[in-house]
């Protein structure tokens, strides 16, 4: 049997090409549309039920950087604990949660901070963000899902619930002799410089599971994880949308027609505009650094280190490129529908003109006949009468 450390040292990761989901395809992973290989021990333990694939981000690919910390425990270092992120909706109404969470909970900048949450045998802290995600420190997937069902759902705080939840998980340790940082795929909570502004930390902090000294560092890491998971949910929705539009080029090749009516196409275009608005124009922008960190360079470094490792900017550009491509396809289809409609209108106008001509002939035909040929006949009759006289 392999030891835990040897198993970690034997972790190998693999990437797969990004592809559109189909009803019969194997579902890609929830974050950044990639999966990584499990260890032999994990596969053996879960042979009855295949494990849910995790994300393959630079954190996973750089896991070797955390091996010195994992393989060499020290007396001052805590055990390795999970950091689990769960997204269940596009947005949360945080104002609906206070009656459903401990009274010691309070707003911490852009999150609702729950300093202590008891999940059976374990206790951890939770950050709830308005972008529809929760970040749990010291708690695993089961505890996060229980919090979402017992608190978020009961409070009716979800806006536009996701059809399928998105998750991301990391690990952390506490060590007062180390500097707070991200090393590989492991967050180390240790020595953290005090904030530049005294207003950065609320006064009279309640007791919490983890040290108050690293509260803002945990908040910065949590916000980066929150954005990544929310972006992953966005990517999943966009992939489903692109899959629904994937048959249009083939329809043009086979039939010469787009296969969508004008109303349906306009609705699809509205969905596309909503995607772009959600990605770039909402308050929760995926590529910009929150204003709070402008005055806190140390916290900004924590936030940016994890955001860069999660490829936030690259993934945002990729999503924008997909939206641009889909918009170009729909623009071509809209032009085809416009040309088809214009051709149909021309035929209708020609038919209406022909009908109008027929109606005129029926209504004014005798009079026109009289005007055209009646005078000549009258002249012939007058000539005959003159000759006879």
Buried (B, 14 or more C-beta within 10 A) or exposed (E): EEEEEEBBBEBEBEEBEEEBBEEEEEEBBBBBBBBBBBBEBEEEEEEEEEEEBBBBBBBBBBBEBBBEBBEEBEEEBBEBBBBBBBBBBBBBBBEBBBEBBEEEBBEBBBBBBBBBBEBEEBBBBBBBBBBBBBBBBBBBBEBBBBBBEEBBBEBEBBEEEBEEBBBBBBBBBBBEEBEBBBBBBBBBBBBBBEBEEEEBBEEEBBEBBBBEBBBBBBBBBBBBBBBBBBBBBBBBBBBEBBBEBEEBEEBBEEEEEBBBEBEEBEEBBEBBEEBBEBBBEEEBEBBEEBEBBEEBEBBBBBBBBBBBBBBBEEBBEBBBEBBEEBBEBBEBBBEBBEEEEEEEEEEEEEEEEEEEEEEEEEEEEEEEEEEEEEEEEEEEEEEEEEEEE
